[in-house]
Structures are given as structure tokens and as C-alpha cells.
């Protein structure tokens, strides 16, 4: 047994694995007795390696030369849930399989859309000056009863998603509220009547400095039809509170087919910092519809990808409300 003189502190969900070096046996005739050594996080004791020698060089000589005889790696240790089922209990096995497939279903549906865009899409010009490859439309479907469809092909800044969702639910249009919470998703946008949209340095500077975003998504959710003045005005009781109507109907009449929330208001397009789309909620099978989406995989996720996750989070929360399970 070779004492390494090393101590390793491991998180509860990790293991430390020790491997023999590839040239150890070829050069010195020394190998590790049990192949891969595994150190669990609950182990307390000396770190040693068992070995045996088939060559002529003494182990002590190797140690005195400070020869590296092993290498280690710290790995996460996944938890596996075993389901014991008899032959007449296929439902238990199916349930376990569905649990493992939840995440894969959402990711597969997303990747299928990306593949279709790459295979069938047409190159088009856009207002940003960067051409896009686009298709006329696609449907991303996910059963919210199976959990939140978080995509894993991009890093998801969940804190920003949750903060922006709160921003929309409150109907706020002052981006200073987000900045105070270290959320800078809307920094480069502004009410175009206060700071006209543009790609030149001066326009970008004005847009960054202007706090008013105009009647964007959250305002349309909570005050649809209200006359917009500025981000400092109190709009309590003004317009149609679409979000509250849907929440109430999910409890009182979950089968109603008119549960729709629209963020598309043609009368106020010229005031909106970022013109976007429509999302709707229909019974338990909540659906989100948007006329323009950026689905492609990028090193830095586009802001629309963050908003899509934020909308899915809202749909997920609505699906968790009491009474939602009564819907078709």
C-alpha cells in the first residue's frame, strides 16, 4: 500500500476516482491492483493506493524519484431511483420511464424545430442588419403537467427569468426596477417616442439612459387598452387586467375556451420599447404564441430565449394553481 499523504474533502454528491497512469506499467512494470479506486464523500482515513510490481525496479525507488503513479478526478455522483415492479405492474415502470423522459421531450421538440429551420429555412434580411434563416411558423408543445420545460442546450439565467417575470406581472414599465435587482435584460431598449430606435452610437446612448420602456408586455397583461402616459404614472384600475381574468377563470371555469392574454396591441406599437407577440393560455394545455422567435443555439443566449423561458415559467405557475387540473 502506497501512502500519498493527501487529504481530499468532497461535497456530498461527488466522488474521487483514482486511475493508474497509462505509462506506469510500460516504463516501470508497476500497476494498480484494483484498476480504478473510488473514494466516497463519507470516507475518513488515509489516501492510499494498492499496487503490485512485475518489473525489477523497487517501488521505493519510484517514490524517491517523485514519479507520478496515479491521477485523480472528482466527479458528480448521480442519484438513481429504483422502481421495483412485478410483471403485472407495467404502470410503475411506465411512470419511472416518463419521469426520465420529461427533460428529453422538451429538448427534443426544441431541437426538432432547429433542425427544420436549418433544413427548410430561407435567408431573409432583418432590421438588425444581420440576415436570418427563417420558416413561416413552428409549434413547440409541452404538457405542463410533466414539469417545467427548461432547455439544457443553453445556459439559463433563472434568476433573470424570475425577476423579469415579476416585472411583467406587476405591470411595471420602468427598467430602473430591473436594474436595481441587477437585471440588465432591458437596458438597451426604451420607449421609441422618448429615445428613437437606432444602431448608431448616439441612439444607443439615448436608449440606455431612458428609463421608460413604454407599454410593453406587462402593461398589456395588466392594463390592456389603458392610455399610456409614462413609467411613473399609476395605472391601478385602468384598462383590462387580462392576467387576473385568466387566473380567476382557471378556478371558476377551467374549461372555458376564451382564456387568452394578448401582449399585441396595434394601437400602442409606436410606444413600445420592444414590440413582441402574443401568448395565450387555453385550459390546462397552456399555449404560447409569438410571431417572431430566435430559437438558434448561440454562445450567448439571445434575450428572446430568456423571455420564452420566462413565459413558460408563467404558464407553469398557472398550471400549478388549484383547479387547473380540472381542465381538459
C-alpha positions in Angstrom: 0.0 0.0 0.0 1.4 3.4 -1.0 0.5 6.3 1.3 0.0 9.5 -0.8 0.0 12.0 2.1 -3.0 13.7 0.6 -6.4 14.5 2.0 -9.5 15.2 -0.1 -12.7 16.9 1.1 -15.6 16.1 -1.1 -19.1 17.5 -1.5 -21.9 15.1 -0.5 -22.8 14.4 -4.1 -19.3 13.8 -5.5 -16.7 11.0 -5.6 -13.0 11.0 -6.1 -11.7 8.4 -8.6 -8.0 7.4 -8.9 -6.6 6.0 -12.1 -3.3 4.4 -13.0 -1.1 6.4 -15.4 -1.0 4.9 -18.8 2.8 4.6 -19.0 3.2 3.3 -15.5 3.4 -0.4 -16.4 5.2 0.1 -19.7 8.1 2.0 -18.1 8.3 0.6 -14.6 6.3 -2.6 -14.5 4.0 -1.2 -11.9 0.2 -1.2 -12.0 -2.7 -0.6 -9.6 -4.3 -3.6 -8.1 -7.9 -2.7 -8.4 -7.9 -0.6 -11.6 -10.0 2.4 -10.6 -10.0 3.4 -7.0 -13.2 5.2 -5.7 -13.3 7.4 -2.6 -16.8 8.2 -1.4 -17.6 11.5 0.3 -18.3 9.8 3.7 -14.8 8.1 3.8 -12.5 9.2 6.6 -8.9 7.9 6.6 -5.6 7.9 4.7 -5.5 8.2 1.0 -3.5 5.2 -0.2 -3.1 3.1 -3.4 -2.7 -0.6 -3.6 -0.3 -1.8 -6.2 1.8 -4.7 -7.3 5.1 -4.8 -9.2 6.1 -7.2 -12.0 9.3 -5.4 -13.0 12.6 -5.2 -11.3 12.5 -1.5 -10.2 11.7 -1.1 -6.5 8.6 0.9 -5.5 10.7 2.8 -3.0 12.9 4.0 -5.8 10.0 5.3 -7.8 8.7 7.2 -4.8 12.1 8.7 -4.1 12.2 9.9 -7.7 8.8 11.6 -7.2 7.4 9.6 -10.1 3.7 10.1 -10.7 2.0 6.7 -10.3 -1.7 7.8 -10.4 -4.0 10.5 -11.3 -7.4 11.5 -9.9 -10.6 13.2 -10.9 -13.6 14.5 -8.9 -16.9 13.5 -10.5 -20.6 14.2 -9.6 -22.4 11.2 -8.3 -25.9 10.9 -9.7 -28.7 9.6 -7.6 -30.7 6.8 -9.1 -34.2 5.9 -8.0 -35.0 2.2 -8.5 -38.6 1.2 -9.1 -39.5 -2.4 -8.2 -42.3 -3.7 -10.2 -43.8 -7.1 -10.9 -44.8 -8.4 -14.3 -48.4 -7.3 -13.6 -47.4 -3.7 -12.7 -46.4 -2.1 -16.0 -47.8 1.2 -14.8 -45.0 1.7 -12.3 -42.3 1.0 -14.9 -44.0 3.4 -17.4 -44.2 6.1 -14.7 -40.5 5.8 -14.0 -39.7 6.0 -17.7 -41.9 9.1 -18.1 -40.0 10.8 -15.3 -36.7 10.2 -17.0 -38.1 11.4 -20.4 -39.5 14.7 -19.1 -36.5 16.8 -19.9 -35.6 14.9 -23.1 -39.1 15.5 -24.5 -38.8 19.3 -24.3 -35.3 19.4 -25.6 -36.1 17.1 -28.5 -39.1 19.2 -29.5 -36.9 22.3 -29.5 -34.1 20.6 -31.4 -36.6 19.3 -34.0 -37.6 22.9 -34.7 -33.9 23.9 -35.0 -33.3 21.1 -37.5 -36.3 22.1 -39.5 -35.1 25.7 -39.7 -31.7 24.6 -40.9 -33.2 22.2 -43.4 -36.1 24.2 -44.8 -35.4 27.8 -43.8 -35.0 30.7 -46.2 -32.4 33.5 -45.7 -34.1 36.9 -45.0 -32.9 40.4 -44.2 -33.8 41.8 -40.8 -34.0 45.2 -39.1 -30.8 44.5 -37.2 -28.7 44.2 -40.4 -28.0 40.6 -39.7 -29.6 38.1 -42.0 -31.7 35.3 -40.6 -32.7 31.8 -41.7 -36.5 31.6 -41.1 -39.5 29.4 -41.5 -43.1 30.6 -41.5 -44.1 29.0 -38.3 -43.5 26.1 -35.9 -45.2 24.6 -32.8 -43.4 23.9 -29.6 -45.7 21.7 -27.4 -45.2 20.6 -23.9 -47.6 19.2 -21.3 -47.1 21.4 -18.2 -48.4 18.6 -16.0 -45.0 17.0 -16.7 -43.0 19.8 -15.3 -41.2 23.0 -16.4 -39.7 22.6 -19.9 -36.2 24.0 -19.2 -34.0 23.7 -22.2 -30.5 22.4 -21.5 -28.8 23.4 -24.8 -28.2 26.9 -23.4 -27.2 28.2 -20.1 -30.4 29.5 -18.5 -30.0 32.6 -16.1 -33.0 31.5 -14.0 -32.6 34.5 -11.6 -33.1 36.9 -14.5 -36.0 34.9 -15.8 -37.8 35.0 -12.5 -37.0 38.7 -12.0 -38.3 39.7 -15.4 -41.4 37.6 -14.8 -42.1 39.5 -11.6 -41.5 42.8 -13.5 -44.2 41.8 -16.1 -46.7 40.5 -13.5 -46.5 43.9 -11.7 -47.1 45.7 -15.0 -44.0 47.9 -14.5 -42.5 49.8 -17.4 -39.6 51.5 -15.7 -36.4 49.5 -16.4 -34.7 51.1 -13.3 -36.8 48.5 -11.3 -34.9 45.7 -13.1 -31.5 47.4 -12.8 -31.9 47.8 -9.1 -32.2 44.0 -9.0 -29.1 43.5 -11.1 -31.1 42.5 -14.2 -30.0 44.3 -17.3 -32.0 42.4 -20.0 -33.9 45.6 -21.0 -31.0 48.1 -20.7 -30.7 48.7 -24.4 -34.4 49.3 -25.0 -36.5 52.3 -24.5 -39.8 54.0 -25.4 -39.2 55.0 -29.0 -41.1 58.2 -28.5 -38.6 59.2 -25.9 -35.5 57.6 -27.4 -35.9 56.5 -31.1 -34.5 53.1 -32.0 -31.2 53.1 -33.9 -27.9 51.3 -34.3 -25.6 54.4 -34.2 -23.7 55.2 -31.0 -25.8 58.3 -30.1 -29.1 56.4 -30.4 -27.8 53.5 -28.3 -26.6 56.0 -25.7 -30.1 57.7 -25.5 -31.8 54.3 -25.3 -29.6 53.2 -22.5 -30.2 56.4 -20.5 -34.0 56.4 -21.0 -35.8 54.6 -18.2 -39.3 54.5 -19.8 -39.9 51.3 -21.8 -43.4 52.2 -23.0 -46.5 50.0 -22.8 -44.6 46.7 -23.1 -45.7 43.1 -22.3 -46.5 43.5 -18.6 -48.5 46.7 -19.2 -50.6 44.9 -21.8 -51.1 41.9 -19.5 -52.4 44.1 -16.6 -53.8 47.3 -18.3 -54.7 46.4 -21.8 -56.5 49.4 -23.5 -55.4 52.0 -21.0 -53.9 55.2 -22.3 -50.2 55.1 -21.7 -48.6 58.3 -20.3 -45.2 57.3 -18.8 -43.5 54.8 -16.5 -44.2 57.0 -13.4 -48.0 57.0 -13.8 -50.2 54.9 -11.5 -52.5 52.8 -13.8 -54.3 51.0 -11.0 -57.9 50.1 -12.2 -57.2 51.3 -15.7 -57.6 49.0 -18.8 -58.3 45.3 -18.8 -56.4 43.1 -16.4 -56.1 40.1 -18.7 -53.8 38.1 -16.4 -56.2 38.3 -13.4 -59.1 37.3 -15.6 -57.3 34.1 -16.7 -56.3 33.3 -13.1 -59.9 33.7 -12.0 -61.3 31.7 -14.8 -58.9 28.8 -14.2 -60.6 28.4 -10.8 -64.2 29.3 -11.7 -64.5 27.9 -15.2 -61.4 25.9 -16.2 -63.0 24.5 -19.4 -63.5 28.0 -20.8 -62.0 28.4 -24.3 -61.6 32.2 -24.1 -58.7 32.3 -21.7 -56.4 34.5 -23.8 -53.8 37.0 -22.8 -52.5 39.2 -25.6 -49.4 41.4 -25.5 -50.0 42.6 -29.0 -51.7 46.0 -29.1 -51.5 47.6 -32.5 -52.7 51.0 -31.1 -49.5 51.3 -28.9 -46.8 49.7 -31.1 -45.1 53.1 -31.7 -44.7 53.5 -27.9 -43.3 50.0 -27.1 -39.7 49.6 -26.4 -39.7 46.2 -27.9 -42.6 45.0 -30.0 -43.5 41.4 -29.3 -46.0 39.0 -29.7 -49.0 37.2 -28.2 -49.2 34.5 -25.7 -52.3 32.7 -24.8 -53.5 30.2 -22.2 -56.1 27.7 -23.0 -57.3 25.5 -20.2 -54.7 23.1 -18.7 -53.0 22.9 -22.1 -51.4 26.4 -21.9 -50.1 27.7 -25.2 -47.7 30.5 -26.0 -47.8 32.1 -29.5 -45.3 34.5 -30.8 -44.9 35.9 -34.4 -41.1 36.1 -34.1 -38.7 33.8 -32.2 -34.9 33.4 -32.2 -34.5 29.6 -31.5 -31.0 29.0 -32.7 -28.2 27.9 -30.3 -25.8 30.6 -29.6 -22.8 31.0 -27.3 -24.7 33.8 -25.6 -28.5 33.2 -25.5 -30.5 35.9 -27.1 -32.8 38.0 -25.0 -35.8 36.4 -26.7 -34.7 33.0 -25.4 -34.8 34.3 -21.9 -38.3 35.8 -22.4 -39.5 32.5 -23.9 -38.4 30.7 -20.7 -40.0 33.5 -18.6 -43.3 33.0 -20.4 -43.1 29.2 -20.0 -42.4 29.8 -16.3 -45.6 31.8 -16.0 -47.6 29.1 -17.8 -46.0 26.5 -15.5 -47.1 28.5 -12.4 -50.6 28.9 -13.8 -50.8 25.1 -14.3 -49.9 24.6 -10.6 -52.8 26.7 -9.4 -55.7 24.8 -7.6 -58.4 23.9 -10.1 -56.1 23.8 -13.1 -56.0 20.0 -13.0 -59.8 20.0 -13.7 -59.3 21.3 -17.2 -59.3 19.1 -20.3 
